[in-house]
Amino acid sequence: VAVTVAVVFAVVVVVVVVTVAFVAAAERLMLLLLALVACFIMGAMCAEQMQSLTLVAQSNEKVWNAVAVVGDRIFVAGPRWLGNGSAVEVMTMNGSAVINASEALPYPDARWNAWSRGVNPARSFVDVNAIHLDPLGLLWIVDTGAPDFGGQVLPNAPKLVCVDVESDTVVRVIPVPLSYLHSNSYIDDVRFHGEYIYATDAGFPGLLVIERSTGKMRRVLDGSPWATARANRPIRMADGHIVRGPDGKPLMVNSDPLEVSSDGQWLLFGPLAGPWARVPTSCLDNFSCNPGNFIEKWRDLPPVGGTALDASPNGYFYYSDLARNAFCYFPELNGSTSKASDLVRDSRLHWVDAPFLEPVSRQMYLAVPQIDRAAVFNGNRSLVQWPVQLFRVPLPNWRPCRSGNK
């Protein structure tokens, strides 16, 4: 659109200049006015493209950091340490009406969301950090197994729970044995590639590779520099402040976001504050292959709250830029060198986390949990600005009028 607007503007200018030489003064004034109106309309088009957020749902008591959408149903989730009661909930859209959190129901049922200390953690959610739909339309729920931020993982608690959203029943639970984790591990998110599941550990740097059919798994890139948060790359927010952990030091989030490339050949991942690396999926899926021998730098992204990938042949890589309250994208095919552009930039997008691309409507759903304002990062005093909101923004076929400086 930026190119189109420039071309149209140039044509308007040329037409006006050429015509003015052959018309009377009154007609010249009319042409100039028409040209100004045309420029105003084109400027408004650009402004509209940058302000296309639609409020979908809001909450004055729960903080959602994850979202998935199936039909008219919206699934939301949030970690226990953000003060949430039910770990996973479902809401139903009703036209354009904004959904209130009071309308949400525990998902897949109340029992799975009723964990408390002393309750069997194998069949209830201890701390849900992510939800994700796989290519088959099944909803996977990532339970870190650690009820406190930075706390120890409980035995039998870390797991991946698979729910059939058609029947609303749990059809699979893949436990993650403590032998594959460290005391400060935090299973962050998952992605899928054929028969394999990839998961990042944001607590202790590393990845998990899980064979879907058998549950067999291995831990790779354990302590790798490419999975480790770097001290010289703090998480800096749009207002300039650096996010600090409970100890007062800059928060270090290790291997966190991840995506499988649209051609399926690479797993893209990195610490929250970057940079990103890539490793061949063929090596990850071969349990006798050491991915450390094949890892390479992919892209130097800024601190991101979450990512999504349009897996179409000419798809785009999307990410939330924490330092700019922006949601950005670039062509994934040439992801290491292509320039990023802003899809939308808005002060309300303060730490967008785990976006969801709804493929039918071509809408991107953006949960805004304001993670850095949580009590755990602010001396046990919550700075969350209520209500917590969930937005959506259409994915257009144009390139935005303004670009980010990535």
Disulfide bonds with the S-S distance in Angstrom:
Cys46-Cys401 2.19
Cys283-Cys289 2.09
